[in-house]
Amino acid sequence: MIRKCLFPVAGYGTRFLPATKSMPKEMLPVVNKPLVQYGVEEAAQAGLSTVGFVTGRGKRAIADHFDISYELEHQIQGSGKETLLSSIRELIENNDFAFTRQNHMKGLGHAILSGRNLMGDEPFGVVLADDLCVAAEDGEGVLAQMVKIYNQFRCSVVAIQEVPEDQVHKYGVIAGEDMGNGLFRVTDMVEKPAKEDAPSNLAIIGRYILTPDIFDKIENTEPGKNGEVQITDALLKQAQEGCVMAYKFRGKRFDCGSIEGFVDATNHVFENVYKKQQG
């Protein structure tokens, strides 16, 4: 059973300057909720109720968001605005939150390793809040879909989607044995390859389920692309020594690490989620 989820949120968000000079990029609002809350809601839907954050300097707003604001609630008590806090209050009441710091930015692999003390010796999910994932038509979120895959194969699982060939250099890319129903058994994995070196156009997006042996794999992984410790290199070791599954998920994914993707996500959520909730 998977109970925990890790959110690496220590990055600077430089593509959103000057907005991110004093505000974490994960707190930028997509309509009426910060980006990171969508990820926590997705984890909660999948049954991952212990949430760990790997933070950095200037990220205190994230911890404050997942805490009760007594002053604010006192000010709006008895007004119609109380209902606006219902979604975050539900998360606070039904989930546990813990925080640790990544003191040096050494890549996603290092960020995940920094969360070892929070995740312990059990499988866990990883959500990159930059990727806002909208549930499939049946309402099942991406992480919930991946938990089912993990329960079947009991190994690490990465979420993938097809991307244009001229975009593969932005992603970790997999090659694998097609097992049907959107599932691939990973045989190769390359971090941000040149177009001509990419093993496929199946790109890893910001959703993972990792088995706890990944920590030892990361510790023994040399820095790769850009001098950073890449999670793809550690996952490739797992695939070569055992099994890693890649899953072409159902639903939509928006790259909110880019301004264009953030705007697309905002428009989609406003038209397809927020308006429906408002009746």
Residue, then its C-alpha position, 0 to 999 in steps of 0.5 A: m500500500i502506498r501512503k506517502c507522496l513527495f513534492p520537490v519544490a525547491g526550484y527558483g522558478t526563474r521563467f516566471l520572474p519577476a513574479t517569483k522573486s518573492m513568491p514560490k512558483e508553486m503558489l502561483p494561482v491557477v484560477n482560484k487555487p495555487l498550483v501545488q494544491y492541485g498536486v496535493e489533491e491528486a495525491a489525496q485522491a490516490g490515497l497518498s495522505t502523508v505529504g512531504f515537501v523538499t523546499g528551499r529558501g523563500k518557500r515558507a508560503i507553501a508551509d503556510h498554505f497547508d496550515i490553518s490561518y486563524e486570523l483570516e478565518h476569524q475575519i471571514q467567519g459567518s460570511g459566505k466567503e468561508t466556503l472558499l476555504s473548504s477545499i484547503r481545509e479538507l486537505i489540512e484535516n485529512n492529510d499529514f504534511a512534513f517539510t525538509r530543505q534541499n540546501h543545494m540545487k543538484g537536480l531532481g535526483h538529489a531533490i528526491l534523495s533529500g526527501r529520504n528522511l520523510m519517505g522512509d523505507e516504503p514505496f512513495g509517489v512523486v509529484l512535480a507541481d509544474d505539471l498540472c494533470v487533469a483527471a481522465e473523463d471518469g474522474e480518476g487522477v493520474l496518480a490513482q491510475m499509477v497506484k493501480i499499476y504499482n499494485q499489479f507490478r510492485c516496481s517503480v512506475v513513471a508517467i509518460q506521454e507522446v511529445p513532438e520529436d522536436q520537443v524530446h530534448k526537454y524531457g527524459v525519454i524512454a524506450g520499452e517493450d509495449m505490453g498494451n493498454g498504455l503500458f511499457r516495460v522500460t528497456d532504456m531511458v535517456e535524459k534530454p536527448a538530442k532529437e537524433d539520439a532519442p530512443s522514442n518520443l515517449a517522454i516522462i512527465g512529473r509523476y512517479i511512483l518509486t520503490p525505496d531502493i531508488f535512494d541507494k541508486i541515486e546515491n551511487t549515480e554520478p552527476g549527468k546532464n548539466g552536472e545534475v544528479q538525474i532521476t532518469d539515470a537512477l531509474l535506468k539502473q532499476a530497469q536494468e536490474g529489475c523492472v520499471m514500468a512506464y504508463k501512458f496515462r489517461g487525462k490531460r497534462f499542462d506544463c506550468g513550468s512555462i508561461e504558455g503552458f500556465v496560461d493554457a492550464t488556467n484557461h482549461v481549468f476556468e472553462n472546464v472545472y471552475k465554471k462547472q463547480q460554480g453551476 
